[in-house]
């Protein structure tokens, strides 16, 4: 039997599904089934159109904040803090003991630290001289 590896710019939906399903089956077998649930907090403009928000998920006792965005004209109003607090409150209801996230933004890093998150790792020297930081917060 021959194996073939290919480099591509993106996986097709079918390829991604094949990998995801196999990985999930492996994880369930080795670590038990996950209680994964998506979580979203959407920020709407005056016309009811989405313009920002928080996207994440809870699983295995933790909230993962995948994305948090507040448009420039809405910054400085405490919206990011409110979204984090809302997500954390929902995560606690779901039985989570903490939250984790990552960021490359120095401004976001400051916000997260003010919200009680602590740096658990960093990767420096990304292109442009940037650093990515991983943070966690126990409830």
N, C-alpha and C positions, 0 to 999 in steps of 0.2 A: 504494500500500500504506500502510495506517495502522498506526501503533504505538500501544500503550496501556501506560501505566505505572500501577500500583496500589500503594498503601501498605497494608500488612497487619501484624498482630501476629506472624505466623509464616508460613513457607512450608510447603506440603504436602510430604509425602515425594516426590511426583512432580515438583513444582517444584524442590525442592532437588536432586534427582537430575539434572534437565535442566541446571541451572546448573553443578553439579559436573562432570558428564561433559564439557560444553563447555569449561569452564575447564581440566580435565585434558588434553583434546585440544590446546588452545591451548598449554599449558605444555610438553607433550611435543614439540610441533612446534617451539617456539621455544627450549626449554632442554634438550631431551633427556628420555628417560624417567627416571622417578624410581625409586629403590630403596626406596620407603617401606614400612616395617614397623611395626606397632603394638608397643607395649611396655607391660606392666603389672606392677606389683608390688603384691600385695594383702595387706593386714593383716587377719588373722582374729582374732575373739575366741575365748574358751575353748570356745564351743559350735560353732565352725567357721563362724560367720557373718562376712561381710565388714563391717569397720567403718572402714576407711580404706585408704590406699595411694597409689600413684603411677600416673598414667596419662600416657602420652606416645607418641612415635613417633620413629623414625629415618628420615631421608631426606636425600639429597644431601650426605652427609658430616657431618650434625649430628643431635644428640639434641634434641628439643623436649619439655620437661616441661610438659604441658598442665595437670595437676592434681596436687597433693600435699596430702594431708590426714591428720592424726593427731588422733583425738578427744581432748578435754581430759583425760580420765582416764588417757591413755597418754602425754601430753607429758612432756618432761624425762627420757625414757629413751633418747634418742639414736636413736629410730626414723626420724625424718625424715632425719637424716644417713646412716643405714644405707641407707635406700631410695635416696637420691641416689647414694651410692657404688655400690650394686648396679646402678642404671640406667646410670651412667657406665661401669662395667666392661662391661656388655653392649653399650653403644654402641661402646666401643673394639673389642670382638670383631667388631662389625658394620662396622668400618672408619671410624668417626666421628672427627673431629678436635676436636670440642667439643660443648658443650651450651648451650642458651638457654632462658629462661623469663621469666615476668612475675609480678608480685605487687603487691597493694595493702596487704598486711599488714606493718607495721613489724617485727613479731617475725620473720616469714619472711624479710624483707629482711636482718636481722641474721644469721640462720642461713645464708642463701645466701652472704653476703659472707665469713663464717667458713669456708665450704666452697670459697672461691677464686673465686667469681663476682664480676664487676665490672659496675657499672652502665653501660649503653650508651645509656640514654635514660630520660627521665621526662616524665610529663604530670601537671602539678599542677592544683589547683583543681577536682577532681571534686566532685560533690555531697557535702556533709558535710565538706569540707575535706581530702579524701583525695588521695593521689598514687599513680599507678601507675608502677612501675619495671620496665624491661626489663633483663635481665642476661645475660651470657654468660660462659662459661669454656672456655678452650682446654685440651685435655688435654696 
